[in-house]
Amino acid sequence: MMQKTTQNANGICIDYLNSEHGDYSGDKMSESRMPDEVTRGLSKAIRDECQKHPKERVGKAVNNVKTAYAHELEQIVRHMKLNDDPLRTNGGS
């Protein structure tokens, strides 16, 4: 996914979407490795963003996904910090 995204970063989303089932990269090891859940999720998010705006640059779609994920991660970290607060976990004693 990363290689495909970086190769198409200056391209238009419609081209990115059309290359979804594109050529073999030449890296047998990389091609045979199963993508993990994060990779699949990011790939789907970029594809969804490109489908919403097919004439935009792929780089913009990637930035939109990055912004959305950063916001979600921020919320998770904030929630974790609240749960780690000793005043909240010990009842204030």
PyMOL Python script that loads the backbone (N, CA, C, O; Angstrom):
from pymol import cmd

cmd.read_pdbstr("""\
ATOM      1  N   MET A   1       0.820  -1.182   0.000  1.00  0.00           N
ATOM      2  CA  MET A   1       0.000   0.000   0.000  1.00  0.00           C
ATOM      3  C   MET A   1       0.871   1.255   0.000  1.00  0.00           C
ATOM      4  O   MET A   1       0.602   2.200  -0.742  1.00  0.00           O
ATOM      5  N   MET A   2       1.913   1.265   0.830  1.00  0.00           N
ATOM      6  CA  MET A   2       2.747   2.460   0.930  1.00  0.00           C
ATOM      7  C   MET A   2       3.422   2.755  -0.406  1.00  0.00           C
ATOM      8  O   MET A   2       3.485   3.908  -0.833  1.00  0.00           O
ATOM      9  N   GLN A   3       3.919   1.726  -1.056  1.00  0.00           N
ATOM     10  CA  GLN A   3       4.586   1.931  -2.336  1.00  0.00           C
ATOM     11  C   GLN A   3       3.595   2.466  -3.358  1.00  0.00           C
ATOM     12  O   GLN A   3       3.906   3.402  -4.094  1.00  0.00           O
ATOM     13  N   LYS A   4       2.421   1.887  -3.407  1.00  0.00           N
ATOM     14  CA  LYS A   4       1.394   2.331  -4.348  1.00  0.00           C
ATOM     15  C   LYS A   4       0.990   3.774  -4.066  1.00  0.00           C
ATOM     16  O   LYS A   4       0.842   4.574  -4.990  1.00  0.00           O
ATOM     17  N   THR A   5       0.812   4.103  -2.794  1.00  0.00           N
ATOM     18  CA  THR A   5       0.388   5.451  -2.424  1.00  0.00           C
ATOM     19  C   THR A   5       1.460   6.473  -2.754  1.00  0.00           C
ATOM     20  O   THR A   5       1.157   7.537  -3.294  1.00  0.00           O
ATOM     21  N   THR A   6       2.710   6.164  -2.437  1.00  0.00           N
ATOM     22  CA  THR A   6       3.780   7.134  -2.700  1.00  0.00           C
ATOM     23  C   THR A   6       4.031   7.287  -4.191  1.00  0.00           C
ATOM     24  O   THR A   6       4.363   8.380  -4.649  1.00  0.00           O
ATOM     25  N   GLN A   7       3.879   6.215  -4.957  1.00  0.00           N
ATOM     26  CA  GLN A   7       4.062   6.315  -6.407  1.00  0.00           C
ATOM     27  C   GLN A   7       2.960   7.163  -7.031  1.00  0.00           C
ATOM     28  O   GLN A   7       3.187   7.835  -8.037  1.00  0.00           O
ATOM     29  N   ASN A   8       1.771   7.135  -6.442  1.00  0.00           N
ATOM     30  CA  ASN A   8       0.632   7.852  -7.006  1.00  0.00           C
ATOM     31  C   ASN A   8       0.304   9.141  -6.261  1.00  0.00           C
ATOM     32  O   ASN A   8      -0.739   9.744  -6.515  1.00  0.00           O
ATOM     33  N   ALA A   9       1.168   9.578  -5.346  1.00  0.00           N
ATOM     34  CA  ALA A   9       0.857  10.721  -4.485  1.00  0.00           C
ATOM     35  C   ALA A   9       0.553  11.990  -5.275  1.00  0.00           C
ATOM     36  O   ALA A   9      -0.283  12.790  -4.853  1.00  0.00           O
ATOM     37  N   ASN A  10       1.207  12.185  -6.396  1.00  0.00           N
ATOM     38  CA  ASN A  10       0.955  13.375  -7.206  1.00  0.00           C
ATOM     39  C   ASN A  10      -0.105  13.133  -8.269  1.00  0.00           C
ATOM     40  O   ASN A  10      -0.464  14.038  -9.022  1.00  0.00           O
ATOM     41  N   GLY A  11      -0.600  11.906  -8.321  1.00  0.00           N
ATOM     42  CA  GLY A  11      -1.628  11.572  -9.299  1.00  0.00           C
ATOM     43  C   GLY A  11      -3.012  11.976  -8.826  1.00  0.00           C
ATOM     44  O   GLY A  11      -3.193  12.470  -7.713  1.00  0.00           O
ATOM     45  N   ILE A  12      -3.958  11.759  -9.679  1.00  0.00           N
ATOM     46  CA  ILE A  12      -5.358  12.058  -9.382  1.00  0.00           C
ATOM     47  C   ILE A  12      -5.984  10.813  -8.761  1.00  0.00           C
ATOM     48  O   ILE A  12      -5.618   9.688  -9.103  1.00  0.00           O
ATOM     49  N   CYS A  13      -6.921  11.021  -7.855  1.00  0.00           N
ATOM     50  CA  CYS A  13      -7.551   9.900  -7.149  1.00  0.00           C
ATOM     51  C   CYS A  13      -8.138   8.859  -8.100  1.00  0.00           C
ATOM     52  O   CYS A  13      -8.046   7.660  -7.835  1.00  0.00           O
ATOM     53  N   ILE A  14      -8.728   9.294  -9.183  1.00  0.00           N
ATOM     54  CA  ILE A  14      -9.347   8.327 -10.096  1.00  0.00           C
ATOM     55  C   ILE A  14      -8.302   7.350 -10.646  1.00  0.00           C
ATOM     56  O   ILE A  14      -8.595   6.174 -10.859  1.00  0.00           O
ATOM     57  N   ASP A  15      -7.075   7.850 -10.874  1.00  0.00           N
ATOM     58  CA  ASP A  15      -6.000   6.969 -11.339  1.00  0.00           C
ATOM     59  C   ASP A  15      -5.587   5.997 -10.238  1.00  0.00           C
ATOM     60  O   ASP A  15      -5.308   4.825 -10.495  1.00  0.00           O
ATOM     61  N   TYR A  16      -5.554   6.503  -9.019  1.00  0.00           N
ATOM     62  CA  TYR A  16      -5.233   5.652  -7.862  1.00  0.00           C
ATOM     63  C   TYR A  16      -6.257   4.535  -7.741  1.00  0.00           C
ATOM     64  O   TYR A  16      -5.901   3.372  -7.554  1.00  0.00           O
ATOM     65  N   LEU A  17      -7.532   4.894  -7.850  1.00  0.00           N
ATOM     66  CA  LEU A  17      -8.599   3.901  -7.747  1.00  0.00           C
ATOM     67  C   LEU A  17      -8.513   2.886  -8.887  1.00  0.00           C
ATOM     68  O   LEU A  17      -8.748   1.696  -8.676  1.00  0.00           O
ATOM     69  N   ASN A  18      -8.182   3.341 -10.078  1.00  0.00           N
ATOM     70  CA  ASN A  18      -8.076   2.437 -11.223  1.00  0.00           C
ATOM     71  C   ASN A  18      -6.888   1.484 -11.091  1.00  0.00           C
ATOM     72  O   ASN A  18      -6.899   0.398 -11.670  1.00  0.00           O
ATOM     73  N   SER A  19      -5.874   1.879 -10.340  1.00  0.00           N
ATOM     74  CA  SER A  19      -4.701   1.017 -10.171  1.00  0.00           C
ATOM     75  C   SER A  19      -4.853   0.073  -8.980  1.00  0.00           C
ATOM     76  O   SER A  19      -3.909  -0.622  -8.604  1.00  0.00           O
ATOM     77  N   GLU A  20      -6.038   0.056  -8.398  1.00  0.00           N
ATOM     78  CA  GLU A  20      -6.304  -0.758  -7.206  1.00  0.00           C
ATOM     79  C   GLU A  20      -5.848  -2.210  -7.389  1.00  0.00           C
ATOM     80  O   GLU A  20      -5.320  -2.814  -6.456  1.00  0.00           O
ATOM     81  N   HIS A  21      -6.045  -2.757  -8.558  1.00  0.00           N
ATOM     82  CA  HIS A  21      -5.636  -4.135  -8.827  1.00  0.00           C
ATOM     83  C   HIS A  21      -4.531  -4.131  -9.867  1.00  0.00           C
ATOM     84  O   HIS A  21      -4.522  -4.925 -10.808  1.00  0.00           O
ATOM     85  N   GLY A  22      -3.594  -3.202  -9.666  1.00  0.00           N
ATOM     86  CA  GLY A  22      -2.560  -2.935 -10.663  1.00  0.00           C
ATOM     87  C   GLY A  22      -1.449  -3.952 -10.742  1.00  0.00           C
ATOM     88  O   GLY A  22      -1.586  -5.104 -10.329  1.00  0.00           O
ATOM     89  N   ASP A  23      -0.359  -3.492 -11.278  1.00  0.00           N
ATOM     90  CA  ASP A  23       0.778  -4.340 -11.617  1.00  0.00           C
ATOM     91  C   ASP A  23       1.495  -4.891 -10.400  1.00  0.00           C
ATOM     92  O   ASP A  23       1.407  -4.357  -9.295  1.00  0.00           O
ATOM     93  N   TYR A  24       2.197  -5.967 -10.644  1.00  0.00           N
ATOM     94  CA  TYR A  24       3.076  -6.569  -9.646  1.00  0.00           C
ATOM     95  C   TYR A  24       4.246  -5.629  -9.408  1.00  0.00           C
ATOM     96  O   TYR A  24       4.851  -5.138 -10.361  1.00  0.00           O
ATOM     97  N   SER A  25       4.569  -5.376  -8.151  1.00  0.00           N
ATOM     98  CA  SER A  25       5.604  -4.384  -7.817  1.00  0.00           C
ATOM     99  C   SER A  25       7.016  -4.886  -8.073  1.00  0.00           C
ATOM    100  O   SER A  25       7.949  -4.086  -8.145  1.00  0.00           O
ATOM    101  N   GLY A  26       7.187  -6.185  -8.210  1.00  0.00           N
ATOM    102  CA  GLY A  26       8.527  -6.735  -8.396  1.00  0.00           C
ATOM    103  C   GLY A  26       9.146  -7.185  -7.082  1.00  0.00           C
ATOM    104  O   GLY A  26      10.229  -7.771  -7.079  1.00  0.00           O
ATOM    105  N   ASP A  27       8.479  -6.921  -5.972  1.00  0.00           N
ATOM    106  CA  ASP A  27       8.976  -7.322  -4.656  1.00  0.00           C
ATOM    107  C   ASP A  27       8.153  -8.519  -4.187  1.00  0.00           C
ATOM    108  O   ASP A  27       7.089  -8.366  -3.588  1.00  0.00           O
ATOM    109  N   LYS A  28       8.670  -9.713  -4.472  1.00  0.00           N
ATOM    110  CA  LYS A  28       7.934 -10.940  -4.177  1.00  0.00           C
ATOM    111  C   LYS A  28       7.614 -11.064  -2.687  1.00  0.00           C
ATOM    112  O   LYS A  28       6.513 -11.476  -2.323  1.00  0.00           O
ATOM    113  N   MET A  29       8.563 -10.713  -1.831  1.00  0.00           N
ATOM    114  CA  MET A  29       8.356 -10.821  -0.389  1.00  0.00           C
ATOM    115  C   MET A  29       7.230  -9.896   0.064  1.00  0.00           C
ATOM    116  O   MET A  29       6.342 -10.307   0.811  1.00  0.00           O
ATOM    117  N   SER A  30       7.271  -8.663  -0.387  1.00  0.00           N
ATOM    118  CA  SER A  30       6.257  -7.688  -0.016  1.00  0.00           C
ATOM    119  C   SER A  30       4.890  -8.081  -0.557  1.00  0.00           C
ATOM    120  O   SER A  30       3.880  -7.947   0.134  1.00  0.00           O
ATOM    121  N   GLU A  31       4.860  -8.562  -1.786  1.00  0.00           N
ATOM    122  CA  GLU A  31       3.594  -8.943  -2.416  1.00  0.00           C
ATOM    123  C   GLU A  31       2.944 -10.137  -1.714  1.00  0.00           C
ATOM    124  O   GLU A  31       1.718 -10.231  -1.661  1.00  0.00           O
ATOM    125  N   SER A  32       3.752 -11.045  -1.178  1.00  0.00           N
ATOM    126  CA  SER A  32       3.198 -12.249  -0.580  1.00  0.00           C
ATOM    127  C   SER A  32       2.802 -12.061   0.881  1.00  0.00           C
ATOM    128  O   SER A  32       2.069 -12.877   1.440  1.00  0.00           O
ATOM    129  N   ARG A  33       3.286 -10.991   1.494  1.00  0.00           N
ATOM    130  CA  ARG A  33       2.987 -10.738   2.906  1.00  0.00           C
ATOM    131  C   ARG A  33       1.543 -10.262   3.052  1.00  0.00           C
ATOM    132  O   ARG A  33       1.097  -9.365   2.336  1.00  0.00           O
ATOM    133  N   MET A  34       0.827 -10.872   3.984  1.00  0.00           N
ATOM    134  CA  MET A  34      -0.549 -10.468   4.233  1.00  0.00           C
ATOM    135  C   MET A  34      -0.563  -9.107   4.920  1.00  0.00           C
ATOM    136  O   MET A  34       0.200  -8.884   5.860  1.00  0.00           O
ATOM    137  N   PRO A  35      -1.417  -8.198   4.464  1.00  0.00           N
ATOM    138  CA  PRO A  35      -1.495  -6.893   5.126  1.00  0.00           C
ATOM    139  C   PRO A  35      -2.118  -7.036   6.511  1.00  0.00           C
ATOM    140  O   PRO A  35      -3.013  -7.857   6.715  1.00  0.00           O
ATOM    141  N   ASP A  36      -1.642  -6.237   7.456  1.00  0.00           N
ATOM    142  CA  ASP A  36      -2.217  -6.279   8.791  1.00  0.00           C
ATOM    143  C   ASP A  36      -3.486  -5.423   8.824  1.00  0.00           C
ATOM    144  O   ASP A  36      -3.833  -4.775   7.836  1.00  0.00           O
ATOM    145  N   GLU A  37      -4.157  -5.427   9.944  1.00  0.00           N
ATOM    146  CA  GLU A  37      -5.430  -4.701  10.071  1.00  0.00           C
ATOM    147  C   GLU A  37      -5.256  -3.193   9.882  1.00  0.00           C
ATOM    148  O   GLU A  37      -6.112  -2.536   9.289  1.00  0.00           O
ATOM    149  N   VAL A  38      -4.147  -2.647  10.386  1.00  0.00           N
ATOM    150  CA  VAL A  38      -3.911  -1.210  10.242  1.00  0.00           C
ATOM    151  C   VAL A  38      -3.731  -0.861   8.772  1.00  0.00           C
ATOM    152  O   VAL A  38      -4.305   0.114   8.288  1.00  0.00           O
ATOM    153  N   THR A  39      -2.940  -1.649   8.066  1.00  0.00           N
ATOM    154  CA  THR A  39      -2.714  -1.404   6.644  1.00  0.00           C
ATOM    155  C   THR A  39      -4.018  -1.471   5.874  1.00  0.00           C
ATOM    156  O   THR A  39      -4.293  -0.620   5.029  1.00  0.00           O
ATOM    157  N   ARG A  40      -4.825  -2.489   6.169  1.00  0.00           N
ATOM    158  CA  ARG A  40      -6.121  -2.609   5.491  1.00  0.00           C
ATOM    159  C   ARG A  40      -7.021  -1.427   5.798  1.00  0.00           C
ATOM    160  O   ARG A  40      -7.695  -0.906   4.910  1.00  0.00           O
ATOM    161  N   GLY A  41      -7.032  -1.005   7.051  1.00  0.00           N
ATOM    162  CA  GLY A  41      -7.867   0.122   7.447  1.00  0.00           C
ATOM    163  C   GLY A  41      -7.439   1.420   6.770  1.00  0.00           C
ATOM    164  O   GLY A  41      -8.277   2.184   6.291  1.00  0.00           O
ATOM    165  N   LEU A  42      -6.139   1.662   6.733  1.00  0.00           N
ATOM    166  CA  LEU A  42      -5.629   2.870   6.078  1.00  0.00           C
ATOM    167  C   LEU A  42      -5.903   2.829   4.584  1.00  0.00           C
ATOM    168  O   LEU A  42      -6.297   3.834   3.993  1.00  0.00           O
ATOM    169  N   SER A  43      -5.697   1.675   3.975  1.00  0.00           N
ATOM    170  CA  SER A  43      -5.946   1.531   2.547  1.00  0.00           C
ATOM    171  C   SER A  43      -7.406   1.806   2.225  1.00  0.00           C
ATOM    172  O   SER A  43      -7.713   2.495   1.252  1.00  0.00           O
ATOM    173  N   LYS A  44      -8.304   1.269   3.040  1.00  0.00           N
ATOM    174  CA  LYS A  44      -9.731   1.482   2.826  1.00  0.00           C
ATOM    175  C   LYS A  44     -10.090   2.953   3.039  1.00  0.00           C
ATOM    176  O   LYS A  44     -10.901   3.507   2.296  1.00  0.00           O
ATOM    177  N   ALA A  45      -9.498   3.580   4.037  1.00  0.00           N
ATOM    178  CA  ALA A  45      -9.784   4.993   4.307  1.00  0.00           C
ATOM    179  C   ALA A  45      -9.317   5.869   3.144  1.00  0.00           C
ATOM    180  O   ALA A  45     -10.023   6.800   2.758  1.00  0.00           O
ATOM    181  N   ILE A  46      -8.149   5.590   2.585  1.00  0.00           N
ATOM    182  CA  ILE A  46      -7.649   6.362   1.442  1.00  0.00           C
ATOM    183  C   ILE A  46      -8.549   6.126   0.233  1.00  0.00           C
ATOM    184  O   ILE A  46      -8.889   7.066  -0.485  1.00  0.00           O
ATOM    185  N   ARG A  47      -8.934   4.867   0.009  1.00  0.00           N
ATOM    186  CA  ARG A  47      -9.813   4.549  -1.107  1.00  0.00           C
ATOM    187  C   ARG A  47     -11.151   5.264  -0.957  1.00  0.00           C
ATOM    188  O   ARG A  47     -11.668   5.824  -1.923  1.00  0.00           O
ATOM    189  N   ASP A  48     -11.715   5.248   0.255  1.00  0.00           N
ATOM    190  CA  ASP A  48     -12.992   5.929   0.507  1.00  0.00           C
ATOM    191  C   ASP A  48     -12.874   7.423   0.248  1.00  0.00           C
ATOM    192  O   ASP A  48     -13.763   8.033  -0.346  1.00  0.00           O
ATOM    193  N   GLU A  49     -11.767   8.005   0.701  1.00  0.00           N
ATOM    194  CA  GLU A  49     -11.549   9.434   0.504  1.00  0.00           C
ATOM    195  C   GLU A  49     -11.428   9.749  -0.991  1.00  0.00           C
ATOM    196  O   GLU A  49     -11.950  10.761  -1.458  1.00  0.00           O
ATOM    197  N   CYS A  50     -10.748   8.894  -1.725  1.00  0.00           N
ATOM    198  CA  CYS A  50     -10.615   9.089  -3.168  1.00  0.00           C
ATOM    199  C   CYS A  50     -11.955   8.925  -3.884  1.00  0.00           C
ATOM    200  O   CYS A  50     -12.225   9.618  -4.864  1.00  0.00           O
ATOM    201  N   GLN A  51     -12.781   8.021  -3.402  1.00  0.00           N
ATOM    202  CA  GLN A  51     -14.086   7.837  -4.026  1.00  0.00           C
ATOM    203  C   GLN A  51     -14.978   9.056  -3.806  1.00  0.00           C
ATOM    204  O   GLN A  51     -15.808   9.383  -4.654  1.00  0.00           O
ATOM    205  N   LYS A  52     -14.805   9.726  -2.666  1.00  0.00           N
ATOM    206  CA  LYS A  52     -15.588  10.937  -2.398  1.00  0.00           C
ATOM    207  C   LYS A  52     -15.166  12.081  -3.312  1.00  0.00           C
ATOM    208  O   LYS A  52     -15.996  12.888  -3.730  1.00  0.00           O
ATOM    209  N   HIS A  53     -13.865  12.147  -3.622  1.00  0.00           N
ATOM    210  CA  HIS A  53     -13.312  13.259  -4.405  1.00  0.00           C
ATOM    211  C   HIS A  53     -12.378  12.703  -5.478  1.00  0.00           C
ATOM    212  O   HIS A  53     -11.161  12.844  -5.351  1.00  0.00           O
ATOM    213  N   PRO A  54     -12.904  12.079  -6.523  1.00  0.00           N
ATOM    214  CA  PRO A  54     -12.048  11.388  -7.499  1.00  0.00           C
ATOM    215  C   PRO A  54     -11.116  12.286  -8.310  1.00  0.00           C
ATOM    216  O   PRO A  54     -10.162  11.787  -8.907  1.00  0.00           O
ATOM    217  N   LYS A  55     -11.365  13.591  -8.346  1.00  0.00           N
ATOM    218  CA  LYS A  55     -10.505  14.464  -9.149  1.00  0.00           C
ATOM    219  C   LYS A  55      -9.425  15.161  -8.324  1.00  0.00           C
ATOM    220  O   LYS A  55      -8.620  15.915  -8.870  1.00  0.00           O
ATOM    221  N   GLU A  56      -9.401  14.917  -7.020  1.00  0.00           N
ATOM    222  CA  GLU A  56      -8.360  15.500  -6.174  1.00  0.00           C
ATOM    223  C   GLU A  56      -7.090  14.668  -6.247  1.00  0.00           C
ATOM    224  O   GLU A  56      -7.100  13.533  -6.724  1.00  0.00           O
ATOM    225  N   ARG A  57      -6.016  15.241  -5.774  1.00  0.00           N
ATOM    226  CA  ARG A  57      -4.746  14.524  -5.723  1.00  0.00           C
ATOM    227  C   ARG A  57      -4.787  13.472  -4.619  1.00  0.00           C
ATOM    228  O   ARG A  57      -5.446  13.651  -3.595  1.00  0.00           O
ATOM    229  N   VAL A  58      -4.074  12.378  -4.844  1.00  0.00           N
ATOM    230  CA  VAL A  58      -4.002  11.309  -3.851  1.00  0.00           C
ATOM    231  C   VAL A  58      -3.362  11.836  -2.569  1.00  0.00           C
ATOM    232  O   VAL A  58      -3.762  11.454  -1.470  1.00  0.00           O
ATOM    233  N   GLY A  59      -2.374  12.708  -2.710  1.00  0.00           N
ATOM    234  CA  GLY A  59      -1.712  13.289  -1.536  1.00  0.00           C
ATOM    235  C   GLY A  59      -2.698  13.991  -0.619  1.00  0.00           C
ATOM    236  O   GLY A  59      -2.564  13.929   0.603  1.00  0.00           O
ATOM    237  N   LYS A  60      -3.685  14.657  -1.197  1.00  0.00           N
ATOM    238  CA  LYS A  60      -4.698  15.341  -0.389  1.00  0.00           C
ATOM    239  C   LYS A  60      -5.575  14.314   0.335  1.00  0.00           C
ATOM    240  O   LYS A  60      -5.930  14.510   1.497  1.00  0.00           O
ATOM    241  N   ALA A  61      -5.918  13.240  -0.340  1.00  0.00           N
ATOM    242  CA  ALA A  61      -6.708  12.175   0.292  1.00  0.00           C
ATOM    243  C   ALA A  61      -5.935  11.582   1.471  1.00  0.00           C
ATOM    244  O   ALA A  61      -6.509  11.319   2.528  1.00  0.00           O
ATOM    245  N   VAL A  62      -4.632  11.374   1.283  1.00  0.00           N
ATOM    246  CA  VAL A  62      -3.791  10.827   2.356  1.00  0.00           C
ATOM    247  C   VAL A  62      -3.743  11.805   3.533  1.00  0.00           C
ATOM    248  O   VAL A  62      -3.825  11.390   4.688  1.00  0.00           O
ATOM    249  N   ASN A  63      -3.611  13.093   3.244  1.00  0.00           N
ATOM    250  CA  ASN A  63      -3.603  14.092   4.319  1.00  0.00           C
ATOM    251  C   ASN A  63      -4.931  14.130   5.065  1.00  0.00           C
ATOM    252  O   ASN A  63      -4.953  14.281   6.286  1.00  0.00           O
ATOM    253  N   ASN A  64      -6.032  13.993   4.339  1.00  0.00           N
ATOM    254  CA  ASN A  64      -7.341  13.967   5.001  1.00  0.00           C
ATOM    255  C   ASN A  64      -7.460  12.770   5.940  1.00  0.00           C
ATOM    256  O   ASN A  64      -7.990  12.887   7.045  1.00  0.00           O
ATOM    257  N   VAL A  65      -6.965  11.624   5.493  1.00  0.00           N
ATOM    258  CA  VAL A  65      -6.991  10.418   6.330  1.00  0.00           C
ATOM    259  C   VAL A  65      -6.078  10.614   7.535  1.00  0.00           C
ATOM    260  O   VAL A  65      -6.436  10.250   8.654  1.00  0.00           O
ATOM    261  N   LYS A  66      -4.909  11.184   7.309  1.00  0.00           N
ATOM    262  CA  LYS A  66      -3.952  11.433   8.402  1.00  0.00           C
ATOM    263  C   LYS A  66      -4.580  12.334   9.466  1.00  0.00           C
ATOM    264  O   LYS A  66      -4.454  12.073  10.662  1.00  0.00           O
ATOM    265  N   THR A  67      -5.254  13.393   9.022  1.00  0.00           N
ATOM    266  CA  THR A  67      -5.906  14.314   9.954  1.00  0.00           C
ATOM    267  C   THR A  67      -6.992  13.603  10.758  1.00  0.00           C
ATOM    268  O   THR A  67      -7.089  13.779  11.972  1.00  0.00           O
ATOM    269  N   ALA A  68      -7.801  12.806  10.080  1.00  0.00           N
ATOM    270  CA  ALA A  68      -8.880  12.084  10.757  1.00  0.00           C
ATOM    271  C   ALA A  68      -8.324  11.095  11.785  1.00  0.00           C
ATOM    272  O   ALA A  68      -8.832  11.003  12.902  1.00  0.00           O
ATOM    273  N   TYR A  69      -7.279  10.358  11.402  1.00  0.00           N
ATOM    274  CA  TYR A  69      -6.696   9.384  12.323  1.00  0.00           C
ATOM    275  C   TYR A  69      -6.016  10.080  13.497  1.00  0.00           C
ATOM    276  O   TYR A  69      -6.093   9.605  14.630  1.00  0.00           O
ATOM    277  N   ALA A  70      -5.349  11.206  13.230  1.00  0.00           N
ATOM    278  CA  ALA A  70      -4.689  11.952  14.309  1.00  0.00           C
ATOM    279  C   ALA A  70      -5.712  12.415  15.332  1.00  0.00           C
ATOM    280  O   ALA A  70      -5.460  12.364  16.536  1.00  0.00           O
ATOM    281  N   HIS A  71      -6.862  12.864  14.858  1.00  0.00           N
ATOM    282  CA  HIS A  71      -7.923  13.304  15.767  1.00  0.00           C
ATOM    283  C   HIS A  71      -8.421  12.126  16.614  1.00  0.00           C
ATOM    284  O   HIS A  71      -8.613  12.267  17.822  1.00  0.00           O
ATOM    285  N   GLU A  72      -8.625  10.992  15.997  1.00  0.00           N
ATOM    286  CA  GLU A  72      -9.081   9.801  16.732  1.00  0.00           C
ATOM    287  C   GLU A  72      -8.049   9.371  17.774  1.00  0.00           C
ATOM    288  O   GLU A  72      -8.405   9.045  18.906  1.00  0.00           O
ATOM    289  N   LEU A  73      -6.774   9.371  17.391  1.00  0.00           N
ATOM    290  CA  LEU A  73      -5.718   8.983  18.326  1.00  0.00           C
ATOM    291  C   LEU A  73      -5.647   9.962  19.499  1.00  0.00           C
ATOM    292  O   LEU A  73      -5.420   9.561  20.641  1.00  0.00           O
ATOM    293  N   GLU A  74      -5.841  11.233  19.210  1.00  0.00           N
ATOM    294  CA  GLU A  74      -5.855  12.253  20.251  1.00  0.00           C
ATOM    295  C   GLU A  74      -6.956  11.970  21.271  1.00  0.00           C
ATOM    296  O   GLU A  74      -6.739  12.092  22.477  1.00  0.00           O
ATOM    297  N   GLN A  75      -8.122  11.596  20.787  1.00  0.00           N
ATOM    298  CA  GLN A  75      -9.248  11.270  21.671  1.00  0.00           C
ATOM    299  C   GLN A  75      -8.933  10.046  22.536  1.00  0.00           C
ATOM    300  O   GLN A  75      -9.266  10.013  23.721  1.00  0.00           O
ATOM    301  N   ILE A  76      -8.297   9.056  21.943  1.00  0.00           N
ATOM    302  CA  ILE A  76      -7.943   7.837  22.687  1.00  0.00           C
ATOM    303  C   ILE A  76      -6.935   8.171  23.784  1.00  0.00           C
ATOM    304  O   ILE A  76      -7.083   7.735  24.926  1.00  0.00           O
ATOM    305  N   VAL A  77      -5.903   8.952  23.427  1.00  0.00           N
ATOM    306  CA  VAL A  77      -4.875   9.323  24.409  1.00  0.00           C
ATOM    307  C   VAL A  77      -5.503  10.130  25.536  1.00  0.00           C
ATOM    308  O   VAL A  77      -5.206   9.895  26.707  1.00  0.00           O
ATOM    309  N   ARG A  78      -6.360  11.068  25.197  1.00  0.00           N
ATOM    310  CA  ARG A  78      -7.030  11.889  26.207  1.00  0.00           C
ATOM    311  C   ARG A  78      -7.848  10.998  27.148  1.00  0.00           C
ATOM    312  O   ARG A  78      -7.830  11.199  28.363  1.00  0.00           O
ATOM    313  N   HIS A  79      -8.548  10.036  26.603  1.00  0.00           N
ATOM    314  CA  HIS A  79      -9.352   9.117  27.414  1.00  0.00           C
ATOM    315  C   HIS A  79      -8.461   8.262  28.326  1.00  0.00           C
ATOM    316  O   HIS A  79      -8.798   8.011  29.483  1.00  0.00           O
ATOM    317  N   MET A  80      -7.326   7.823  27.786  1.00  0.00           N
ATOM    318  CA  MET A  80      -6.397   7.013  28.587  1.00  0.00           C
ATOM    319  C   MET A  80      -5.833   7.829  29.744  1.00  0.00           C
ATOM    320  O   MET A  80      -5.701   7.315  30.855  1.00  0.00           O
ATOM    321  N   LYS A  81      -5.499   9.095  29.496  1.00  0.00           N
ATOM    322  CA  LYS A  81      -4.956   9.952  30.556  1.00  0.00           C
ATOM    323  C   LYS A  81      -5.988  10.165  31.653  1.00  0.00           C
ATOM    324  O   LYS A  81      -5.637  10.182  32.833  1.00  0.00           O
ATOM    325  N   LEU A  82      -7.240  10.325  31.290  1.00  0.00           N
ATOM    326  CA  LEU A  82      -8.294  10.482  32.294  1.00  0.00           C
ATOM    327  C   LEU A  82      -8.426   9.228  33.148  1.00  0.00           C
ATOM    328  O   LEU A  82      -8.635   9.313  34.359  1.00  0.00           O
ATOM    329  N   ASN A  83      -8.304   8.072  32.519  1.00  0.00           N
ATOM    330  CA  ASN A  83      -8.413   6.811  33.254  1.00  0.00           C
ATOM    331  C   ASN A  83      -7.198   6.534  34.130  1.00  0.00           C
ATOM    332  O   ASN A  83      -7.303   5.792  35.106  1.00  0.00           O
ATOM    333  N   ASP A  84      -6.040   7.118  33.800  1.00  0.00           N
ATOM    334  CA  ASP A  84      -4.821   6.921  34.579  1.00  0.00           C
ATOM    335  C   ASP A  84      -4.691   7.935  35.718  1.00  0.00           C
ATOM    336  O   ASP A  84      -3.780   7.821  36.538  1.00  0.00           O
ATOM    337  N   ASP A  85      -5.571   8.906  35.779  1.00  0.00           N
ATOM    338  CA  ASP A  85      -5.526   9.943  36.804  1.00  0.00           C
ATOM    339  C   ASP A  85      -5.735   9.292  38.179  1.00  0.00           C
ATOM    340  O   ASP A  85      -6.786   8.694  38.408  1.00  0.00           O
ATOM    341  N   PRO A  86      -4.755   9.392  39.107  1.00  0.00           N
ATOM    342  CA  PRO A  86      -4.873   8.715  40.411  1.00  0.00           C
ATOM    343  C   PRO A  86      -6.072   9.210  41.221  1.00  0.00           C
ATOM    344  O   PRO A  86      -6.630   8.449  42.011  1.00  0.00           O
ATOM    345  N   LEU A  87      -6.471  10.441  41.045  1.00  0.00           N
ATOM    346  CA  LEU A  87      -7.630  10.939  41.783  1.00  0.00           C
ATOM    347  C   LEU A  87      -8.906  10.241  41.327  1.00  0.00           C
ATOM    348  O   LEU A  87      -9.836  10.062  42.112  1.00  0.00           O
ATOM    349  N   ARG A  88      -8.945   9.855  40.079  1.00  0.00           N
ATOM    350  CA  ARG A  88     -10.135   9.204  39.552  1.00  0.00           C
ATOM    351  C   ARG A  88     -10.144   7.712  39.878  1.00  0.00           C
ATOM    352  O   ARG A  88     -11.209   7.134  40.094  1.00  0.00           O
ATOM    353  N   THR A  89      -8.970   7.086  39.916  1.00  0.00           N
ATOM    354  CA  THR A  89      -8.920   5.644  40.123  1.00  0.00           C
ATOM    355  C   THR A  89      -8.965   5.273  41.601  1.00  0.00           C
ATOM    356  O   THR A  89      -9.443   4.191  41.942  1.00  0.00           O
ATOM    357  N   ASN A  90      -8.479   6.141  42.486  1.00  0.00           N
ATOM    358  CA  ASN A  90      -8.457   5.833  43.924  1.00  0.00           C
ATOM    359  C   ASN A  90      -9.594   6.480  44.679  1.00  0.00           C
ATOM    360  O   ASN A  90      -9.651   6.381  45.904  1.00  0.00           O
ATOM    361  N   GLY A  91     -10.470   7.117  44.004  1.00  0.00           N
ATOM    362  CA  GLY A  91     -11.557   7.790  44.664  1.00  0.00           C
ATOM    363  C   GLY A  91     -11.100   9.024  45.439  1.00  0.00           C
ATOM    364  O   GLY A  91     -11.834   9.513  46.298  1.00  0.00           O
ATOM    365  N   GLY A  92      -9.913   9.531  45.156  1.00  0.00           N
ATOM    366  CA  GLY A  92      -9.420  10.755  45.779  1.00  0.00           C
ATOM    367  C   GLY A  92      -8.728  10.548  47.108  1.00  0.00           C
ATOM    368  O   GLY A  92      -8.363  11.527  47.758  1.00  0.00           O
ATOM    369  N   SER A  93      -8.535   9.323  47.534  1.00  0.00           N
ATOM    370  CA  SER A  93      -7.882   9.118  48.830  1.00  0.00           C
ATOM    371  C   SER A  93      -6.446   8.720  48.680  1.00  0.00           C
ATOM    372  O   SER A  93      -5.756   8.510  49.678  1.00  0.00           O
TER     373      SER A  93
END
""", "prot")
cmd.dss("prot")
cmd.show_as("cartoon", "prot")
cmd.util.cbc("prot")
cmd.orient("prot")
